[in-house]
């Protein structure tokens, strides 16, 4: 070894060539090794997923009434609440993600560190880890809930669940439901056809944020829908998913978010706004209307936050007089539910009454950019009315958007589509009865009505 080292010192070029060859050989071995693992994982997963034993495992749990469900894998903050809704139906349920955003990271199963390490080690090995997770999930769970942009396996494109994954789950006797959250189904030409105000109105970069491609999008969504137990959509998203079940599946944790109504006051009207992307919310229309009113001497304080933890958003809403959601999309966002849970009046734009639950009870203040200035003037002139509107918002989300309310709707979907044994259905029906009783105990607030109700859209209140 000493002689070899001395030779290398005397001939630096020889040493470098030897080192480069060794590194190259190791790289080739590494590449072949991970490729071999990847190829074997494909064969192994397919064999395991299509085996009779995997299907029998599912059937045994269902017959015993021990249903297990998994919610994933898009890191939306409502995933853990949806799994809690399933737990209230008697299921064992968890949420699963492979990545998180800064605003929320509290999921039941967060594999971001494991997957991040595997991809840094080797991209192919990262895909292998996803197959391993899918295998474990097939053994442990019976009902799978995904959004249209991805499942457990690596998506075949920017948006879309692997068809291989769906086929394996269905072969194993799993129930698979797919939901829309917005960008995962939104197609540009279809969106533009909805009317003057839509989510494409002010888009700064076509193709960057949403699916956009109508032809590819329709084919992708149709292929997914053809394979799964059911597709589900709400709000404006029902326009992109033909044949879907229309169901409101955004739960709000009314136990964790306390109402904080503001008494009528004479100080500045505080408007809170927390957009993820301002161009999809119509933020600049709101800001322009506020500037015009302030120039006339009206007292308005406007606070906008972005990219902060969800807890900070909830805190801000507690201090506000008004919460601003969006004004161009045609369907309320999750911000609207959070604002109502805080007992605040909420500004938003909903295209038609059938896009909300119980439109006659819904206190959302409906407005487009054309109406914003007039709506803000009304709010300034009627501040004594705001606490009643806010209180009705709190009652509305408790009645229609609590975790229990969403569980009741999920239970109804399972009853009609999942083909569960009677032992499971009995638990579901019991929860639905409890939720109906809880809803009946929450009384709507008297005198909350205002001139911009969603229920009045058909009568020309909003154009």
C-alpha positions as CSV (number, residue, x, y, z in Angstrom):
1,X,0.0,0.0,0.0
2,X,2.9,2.4,0.8
3,X,4.5,1.6,-2.5
4,X,1.1,2.3,-4.3
5,X,0.8,5.6,-2.4
6,X,4.3,6.7,-3.4
7,X,3.6,5.8,-7.1
8,X,0.4,7.9,-6.9
9,X,2.4,10.8,-5.5
10,X,5.0,10.6,-8.2
11,X,2.3,10.4,-10.9
12,X,-0.6,12.7,-10.0
13,X,-2.3,12.1,-13.3
14,X,-2.3,8.3,-12.8
15,X,-3.9,8.8,-9.4
16,X,-6.6,11.1,-10.7
17,X,-7.4,8.6,-13.5
18,X,-7.6,5.8,-11.1
19,X,-9.8,7.8,-8.7
20,X,-12.1,8.8,-11.6
21,X,-12.5,5.3,-12.7
22,X,-13.3,4.1,-9.2
23,X,-15.9,6.9,-8.8
24,X,-17.4,6.0,-12.2
25,X,-17.6,2.3,-11.3
26,X,-19.3,3.1,-8.0
27,X,-21.8,5.4,-9.8
28,X,-22.6,2.6,-12.3
29,X,-23.0,0.1,-9.5
30,X,-25.2,2.5,-7.5
31,X,-27.4,3.3,-10.5
32,X,-27.8,-0.4,-11.4
33,X,-28.5,-1.3,-7.8
34,X,-31.3,1.3,-7.3
35,X,-32.7,0.4,-10.8
36,X,-32.9,-3.2,-9.8
37,X,-34.6,-2.4,-6.5
38,X,-37.1,-0.2,-8.4
39,X,-37.9,-2.9,-11.0
40,X,-38.3,-5.5,-8.2
41,X,-40.6,-3.2,-6.2
42,X,-42.9,-2.8,-9.2
43,X,-43.2,-6.6,-9.6
44,X,-43.6,-7.2,-5.9
45,X,-46.2,-4.5,-5.4
46,X,-48.3,-5.7,-8.3
47,X,-48.1,-9.3,-7.1
48,X,-49.0,-8.4,-3.5
49,X,-51.8,-6.0,-4.5
50,X,-53.6,-8.4,-6.8
51,X,-53.2,-11.4,-4.5
52,X,-56.3,-13.1,-3.0
53,X,-54.9,-12.7,0.5
54,X,-54.9,-8.9,0.2
55,X,-58.5,-8.9,-0.8
56,X,-59.5,-11.4,1.9
57,X,-57.8,-9.1,4.5
58,X,-60.0,-6.3,3.5
59,X,-63.2,-8.4,3.6
60,X,-62.4,-9.8,7.0
61,X,-62.0,-6.3,8.5
62,X,-65.2,-5.1,6.9
63,X,-67.2,-8.1,8.1
64,X,-66.0,-7.5,11.7
65,X,-67.1,-3.8,11.4
66,X,-63.5,-2.6,11.8
67,X,-63.2,-0.2,8.8
68,X,-59.9,1.6,8.4
69,X,-59.6,4.7,6.2
70,X,-56.7,6.8,4.9
71,X,-56.9,10.5,3.8
72,X,-54.0,11.8,1.6
73,X,-51.8,12.9,0.2
74,X,-52.2,16.6,-0.7
75,X,-51.1,18.6,2.4
76,X,-54.4,20.4,2.9
77,X,-55.0,21.5,6.5
78,X,-58.5,19.8,6.6
79,X,-57.1,16.3,6.1
80,X,-56.7,15.6,9.8
81,X,-60.2,16.9,10.4
82,X,-61.6,14.6,7.7
83,X,-60.0,11.6,9.4
84,X,-61.5,12.7,12.6
85,X,-64.9,12.8,10.9
86,X,-64.3,9.2,9.8
87,X,-63.4,8.3,13.4
88,X,-66.7,9.6,14.6
89,X,-68.3,7.1,12.3
90,X,-66.5,4.3,14.1
91,X,-63.6,4.0,11.7
92,X,-59.9,3.9,12.4
93,X,-58.7,6.7,10.3
94,X,-55.5,8.7,9.6
95,X,-54.2,11.5,7.4
96,X,-51.0,10.9,5.3
97,X,-48.7,13.4,3.6
98,X,-45.3,13.4,2.0
99,X,-44.7,17.1,2.0
100,X,-46.1,20.1,4.0
101,X,-46.5,23.8,3.6
102,X,-45.4,26.4,6.1
103,X,-48.9,27.3,7.1
104,X,-49.7,23.8,8.6
105,X,-47.8,20.7,9.4
106,X,-49.9,18.7,11.9
107,X,-50.9,15.5,10.1
108,X,-51.3,12.1,11.5
109,X,-48.6,10.5,9.3
110,X,-46.1,13.0,8.0
111,X,-43.4,11.2,5.9
112,X,-41.8,14.3,4.6
113,X,-38.4,13.6,6.3
114,X,-38.3,9.9,5.2
115,X,-39.2,10.7,1.6
116,X,-36.9,13.7,1.4
117,X,-34.0,11.6,2.6
118,X,-34.8,8.9,0.1
119,X,-34.9,11.3,-2.8
120,X,-31.7,12.9,-1.8
121,X,-30.1,9.5,-1.8
122,X,-31.5,8.6,-5.2
123,X,-34.5,9.7,-7.1
124,X,-35.4,6.2,-8.2
125,X,-35.1,5.0,-4.6
126,X,-37.6,7.7,-3.7
127,X,-40.2,6.2,-6.0
128,X,-39.5,2.8,-4.4
129,X,-40.3,4.2,-1.0
130,X,-43.6,5.4,-2.3
131,X,-44.4,1.8,-3.5
132,X,-43.4,0.4,-0.1
133,X,-45.8,2.9,1.6
134,X,-48.6,1.9,-0.7
135,X,-48.0,-1.7,0.1
136,X,-48.3,-1.0,3.9
137,X,-51.3,1.2,3.3
138,X,-53.1,-1.6,1.3
139,X,-52.5,-4.0,4.2
140,X,-53.7,-1.5,6.9
141,X,-56.6,0.4,5.3
142,X,-59.8,-0.3,3.5
143,X,-61.1,3.1,2.3
144,X,-58.8,5.6,0.5
145,X,-59.6,9.2,0.0
146,X,-57.4,11.3,-2.4
147,X,-57.6,14.5,-4.3
148,X,-57.3,14.6,-8.0
149,X,-53.7,15.8,-8.1
150,X,-52.0,12.7,-6.5
151,X,-52.2,9.5,-4.5
152,X,-49.5,7.6,-2.7
153,X,-47.4,6.8,-5.7
154,X,-45.6,9.5,-7.6
155,X,-48.0,11.3,-9.9
156,X,-47.6,10.5,-13.6
157,X,-47.8,14.2,-14.4
158,X,-48.1,17.5,-12.5
159,X,-51.8,16.7,-11.7
160,X,-53.2,13.2,-11.6
161,X,-53.3,10.0,-9.6
162,X,-51.4,7.0,-10.9
163,X,-53.9,4.7,-12.6
164,X,-51.7,1.8,-11.6
165,X,-52.3,2.8,-8.0
166,X,-56.1,3.0,-8.4
167,X,-56.2,-0.4,-10.2
168,X,-54.1,-2.1,-7.4
169,X,-56.4,-0.6,-4.7
170,X,-59.5,-1.7,-6.5
171,X,-58.1,-5.2,-7.2
172,X,-57.5,-5.4,-3.4
173,X,-61.2,-4.7,-2.7
174,X,-60.6,-1.1,-1.5
175,X,-63.1,1.7,-1.7
176,X,-61.5,4.7,-3.4
177,X,-63.0,8.2,-3.3
178,X,-61.4,11.2,-5.1
179,X,-62.1,14.9,-4.3
180,X,-61.4,18.2,-5.9
181,X,-59.7,21.1,-4.1
182,X,-59.5,23.6,-7.0
183,X,-56.2,23.8,-9.0
184,X,-56.2,20.0,-9.4
185,X,-59.3,20.1,-11.7
186,X,-59.6,23.7,-12.9
187,X,-59.5,23.9,-16.7
188,X,-59.0,27.2,-18.4
189,X,-61.6,27.3,-21.2
190,X,-64.2,25.8,-18.9
191,X,-63.5,28.4,-16.3
192,X,-63.7,31.3,-18.7
193,X,-67.1,30.1,-19.8
194,X,-68.5,30.5,-16.3
195,X,-69.0,34.2,-16.6
196,X,-67.3,37.6,-16.3
197,X,-65.8,36.9,-12.9
198,X,-63.9,33.6,-12.5
199,X,-60.6,32.3,-11.2
200,X,-58.9,32.9,-14.6
201,X,-59.9,36.6,-14.7
202,X,-56.6,37.9,-13.4
203,X,-54.3,34.8,-13.7
204,X,-50.7,36.1,-14.3
205,X,-49.2,32.9,-15.7
206,X,-51.4,30.4,-17.6
207,X,-50.5,26.8,-16.8
208,X,-48.5,27.6,-13.7
209,X,-51.1,27.3,-11.0
210,X,-53.9,25.0,-12.2
211,X,-54.4,22.1,-14.6
212,X,-55.5,24.6,-17.3
213,X,-55.2,22.2,-20.3
214,X,-58.8,21.4,-21.1
215,X,-58.2,18.4,-23.4
216,X,-55.6,16.7,-21.3
217,X,-57.5,17.6,-18.1
218,X,-60.8,16.1,-19.3
219,X,-59.1,12.8,-20.3
220,X,-57.2,12.6,-17.0
221,X,-60.2,13.3,-14.8
222,X,-62.4,10.9,-16.9
223,X,-59.8,8.1,-16.5
224,X,-59.6,8.5,-12.8
225,X,-63.4,8.7,-12.4
226,X,-63.9,5.5,-14.4
227,X,-61.8,3.5,-12.0
228,X,-62.8,4.8,-8.5
229,X,-65.7,4.1,-6.2
230,X,-66.8,7.7,-6.5
231,X,-65.7,11.3,-7.4
232,X,-66.8,14.2,-5.1
233,X,-66.8,18.0,-5.7
234,X,-68.2,21.1,-4.3
235,X,-68.6,24.8,-5.2
236,X,-67.3,25.8,-8.6
237,X,-65.4,22.5,-8.9
238,X,-68.5,20.6,-9.8
239,X,-68.2,22.2,-13.3
240,X,-65.0,20.2,-14.0
241,X,-66.0,16.7,-12.7
242,X,-69.0,15.4,-14.6
243,X,-71.1,12.9,-12.8
244,X,-69.5,13.7,-9.4
245,X,-71.3,13.6,-6.1
246,X,-72.0,17.1,-4.9
247,X,-71.0,17.3,-1.2
248,X,-69.6,19.9,1.1
249,X,-66.5,18.3,2.6
250,X,-64.6,21.2,4.1
251,X,-64.9,20.7,7.9
252,X,-64.1,23.4,10.4
253,X,-63.0,22.5,14.0
254,X,-65.6,24.6,15.9
255,X,-64.2,23.3,19.2
256,X,-60.7,24.6,18.5
257,X,-61.8,27.9,17.0
258,X,-63.6,30.0,19.5
259,X,-66.0,32.8,18.5
260,X,-64.8,36.3,19.2
261,X,-67.6,38.7,18.3
262,X,-66.8,42.4,18.2
263,X,-69.3,44.8,19.7
264,X,-70.5,47.6,17.4
265,X,-67.8,50.3,17.6
266,X,-67.1,53.8,16.3
267,X,-63.4,53.3,15.5
268,X,-61.9,52.2,12.2
269,X,-63.6,49.3,10.5
270,X,-60.9,46.5,10.6
271,X,-61.0,44.3,7.4
272,X,-58.7,41.2,7.5
273,X,-57.7,39.4,4.4
274,X,-55.5,36.3,4.2
275,X,-55.1,35.3,0.5
276,X,-52.8,32.5,-0.7
277,X,-52.6,34.0,-4.2
278,X,-54.0,37.6,-4.4
279,X,-54.8,37.2,-8.2
280,X,-57.2,34.4,-7.4
281,X,-59.0,36.3,-4.7
282,X,-59.5,39.7,-6.4
283,X,-57.5,41.4,-3.6
284,X,-56.6,44.5,-5.7
285,X,-60.3,45.2,-6.3
286,X,-60.9,45.2,-2.5
287,X,-57.9,47.4,-1.9
288,X,-58.9,49.9,-4.6
289,X,-62.4,50.2,-3.1
290,X,-60.9,50.7,0.4
291,X,-58.6,53.4,-1.0
292,X,-61.5,55.3,-2.6
293,X,-63.6,55.2,0.6
294,X,-60.6,56.3,2.8
295,X,-60.0,59.2,0.4
296,X,-63.5,60.3,1.2
297,X,-62.8,60.3,4.9
298,X,-64.2,56.9,5.9
299,X,-62.3,55.1,8.7
300,X,-61.1,51.7,7.5
301,X,-58.1,49.7,8.6
302,X,-57.0,47.0,6.2
303,X,-54.7,44.1,7.2
304,X,-53.5,41.5,4.7
305,X,-51.3,38.5,5.6
306,X,-49.8,35.8,3.4
307,X,-47.6,32.8,4.0
308,X,-48.1,32.8,7.8
309,X,-49.1,29.8,10.0
310,X,-52.8,29.2,10.1
311,X,-52.8,29.9,13.8
312,X,-51.7,33.5,13.0
313,X,-54.6,33.8,10.5
314,X,-57.1,32.7,13.1
315,X,-55.7,35.2,15.6
316,X,-56.1,38.0,13.1
317,X,-59.6,37.1,12.3
318,X,-60.5,37.3,15.9
319,X,-59.4,41.0,16.0
320,X,-61.2,41.9,12.8
321,X,-64.6,43.4,12.2
322,X,-64.9,42.0,8.7
323,X,-63.1,39.0,7.1
324,X,-62.5,39.2,3.3
325,X,-62.5,35.9,1.4
326,X,-62.5,36.3,-2.4
327,X,-64.5,38.3,-5.0
328,X,-64.0,36.7,-8.4
329,X,-64.1,32.9,-8.1
330,X,-67.8,32.3,-7.7
331,X,-67.5,29.9,-4.7
332,X,-66.4,30.6,-1.1
333,X,-63.0,29.5,0.1
334,X,-61.9,28.0,3.4
335,X,-61.2,31.5,4.7
336,X,-64.9,32.1,4.7
337,X,-65.5,29.2,7.1
338,X,-62.7,30.3,9.4
339,X,-64.1,33.8,9.5
340,X,-67.6,32.6,10.3
341,X,-66.2,30.3,13.0
342,X,-64.7,33.4,14.6
343,X,-68.2,35.0,14.5
344,X,-67.2,37.6,11.9
345,X,-69.2,38.8,8.8
346,X,-67.5,37.5,5.7
347,X,-67.2,39.1,2.2
348,X,-67.1,36.6,-0.6
349,X,-68.6,35.9,-4.0
350,X,-70.8,32.8,-4.6
351,X,-72.3,32.5,-8.1
352,X,-75.5,30.6,-7.2
353,X,-77.3,29.6,-4.0
354,X,-77.0,25.9,-4.8
355,X,-73.2,26.1,-4.2
356,X,-73.7,26.4,-0.4
357,X,-75.5,24.3,2.2
358,X,-78.8,25.8,3.5
359,X,-78.6,29.0,1.5
360,X,-81.4,30.6,3.5
361,X,-79.3,30.3,6.6
362,X,-76.0,31.4,5.0
363,X,-75.0,34.9,6.2
364,X,-72.1,35.4,3.8
365,X,-72.1,38.9,2.3
366,X,-72.1,38.2,-1.4
367,X,-70.2,40.7,-3.6
368,X,-68.4,40.9,-6.9
369,X,-65.7,43.6,-7.6
370,X,-68.5,45.8,-9.2
371,X,-70.4,45.8,-5.9
372,X,-67.5,46.1,-3.4
373,X,-67.6,49.8,-2.8
374,X,-71.4,49.8,-2.3
375,X,-71.2,46.8,0.1
376,X,-68.4,48.5,2.1
377,X,-70.5,51.6,2.4
378,X,-73.4,49.6,3.7
379,X,-71.1,47.9,6.3
380,X,-69.8,51.3,7.4
381,X,-73.4,52.6,7.8
382,X,-74.7,49.5,9.5
383,X,-72.0,48.5,12.0
384,X,-74.6,47.8,14.7
385,X,-75.8,44.9,12.4
386,X,-72.4,43.2,12.2
387,X,-72.4,41.3,15.5
388,X,-75.7,39.6,14.5
389,X,-74.4,38.7,11.1
390,X,-71.2,37.3,12.8
391,X,-73.2,35.3,15.3
392,X,-75.3,33.8,12.5
393,X,-72.0,32.8,10.8
394,X,-70.9,30.9,13.9
395,X,-74.3,29.2,14.2
396,X,-74.1,28.3,10.4
397,X,-70.8,26.6,10.5
398,X,-71.7,24.7,13.7
399,X,-74.8,23.5,12.0
400,X,-73.4,22.7,8.5
401,X,-69.6,22.6,8.5
402,X,-68.5,21.2,11.8
403,X,-66.5,17.9,11.8
404,X,-69.7,16.1,12.9
405,X,-71.7,17.7,10.0
406,X,-69.1,16.6,7.5
407,X,-69.1,13.1,9.1
408,X,-72.8,12.9,8.6
409,X,-72.5,13.6,4.9
410,X,-69.6,11.2,4.5
411,X,-71.8,8.6,6.3
412,X,-74.6,9.1,3.8
413,X,-72.1,8.7,1.0
414,X,-70.8,5.4,2.4
415,X,-74.3,4.1,2.9
416,X,-75.1,4.8,-0.8
417,X,-71.9,3.8,-2.5
418,X,-69.5,1.8,-0.3
419,X,-71.4,-1.5,0.0
420,X,-70.4,-1.9,3.6
421,X,-71.8,-4.8,5.8
422,X,-74.7,-4.1,8.1
423,X,-72.4,-3.9,11.2
424,X,-70.6,-0.9,9.7
425,X,-73.8,0.7,8.5
426,X,-75.4,0.5,11.9
427,X,-72.5,2.7,13.4
428,X,-72.8,5.2,10.5
429,X,-76.6,5.5,11.1
430,X,-76.1,6.0,14.8
431,X,-73.7,8.9,14.1
432,X,-76.1,10.5,11.6
433,X,-78.9,10.4,14.2
434,X,-76.6,12.1,16.8
435,X,-75.6,14.8,14.3
436,X,-79.2,15.5,13.4
437,X,-80.0,16.0,17.0
438,X,-77.0,18.2,17.6
439,X,-78.0,20.4,14.6
440,X,-81.5,20.8,15.8
441,X,-80.2,22.0,19.1
442,X,-78.3,24.9,17.5
443,X,-80.8,27.7,16.8
444,X,-80.3,30.3,14.0
445,X,-79.9,33.9,15.1
446,X,-82.9,36.2,14.7
447,X,-82.5,39.5,12.8
448,X,-79.2,38.8,11.0
449,X,-80.4,39.4,7.5
450,X,-78.7,41.9,5.2
451,X,-79.2,43.1,1.5
452,X,-76.5,40.9,0.0
453,X,-77.6,37.4,0.9
454,X,-76.5,34.4,-1.3
455,X,-80.1,33.2,-1.2
456,X,-81.2,36.3,-3.1
457,X,-78.9,35.7,-6.1
458,X,-81.6,34.2,-8.2
459,X,-83.6,37.4,-7.7
460,X,-80.9,39.6,-9.1
461,X,-79.1,40.7,-6.0
462,X,-75.7,39.8,-7.6
463,X,-75.1,39.8,-11.4
